[in-house]
Amino acid sequence: MPTGGASLIGADAAADIVLDALRRLTEIRGAMDHPGLFPAADHPWTDHFARLVRDAVDARLPNPAGTDDIHVVAAHWRAASLLGQSRVRAGEHPLYDVAWRVYPADGGRLLAQNLAAECVWKGGWPALARACDRLAQARAGLKLLAGMDDPGRRIGEMSLAEACAFRISAFAPKGERVMLAFYGSGGEDSWRDAPGFTRFTYVTGEAALRSSA
């Protein structure tokens, strides 16, 4: 029998959480700066995204909880001591930039990894390709690749977005859900006029990816 938290396990739950976090990230930071300004290590946009994911998971937990499942959002927190109170634990040292995992009350096994996210704000295709390889090995309800680049620029005969999706698909099992999110993708200064993410969805093994509104 599914637990009371079963609705918060899987790709659909992760996609809703990610979309909400990306939208709020744009609203909060879009007028101030952009992710290409910062070095890869200790990146404020990645940290802020992880905090928003944790907040969104907490907001969707039933109240009272109705389940003993333990939800953990793991990230390379910039200031873990300043994280707010939450029913969602703040894990550290993740295999990926951000991960959302679910455990039973005794913590004896991993019930689900709803999200594995890699945030690659600089470095172009070489850095994105390495992140795709890491995501290809992840087992998660949703794999997210976030970056600051033009998804339409050409990588050989494919667009950058296609190259990322198919690189993940080349190693991952068929049928896994992938989301690609590119910030400021209309040009070098496009984030100033229209801050936001251009998003794509993809299912590994399929021949094409889909643009999302």
Disulfide bonds with the S-S distance in Angstrom:
none
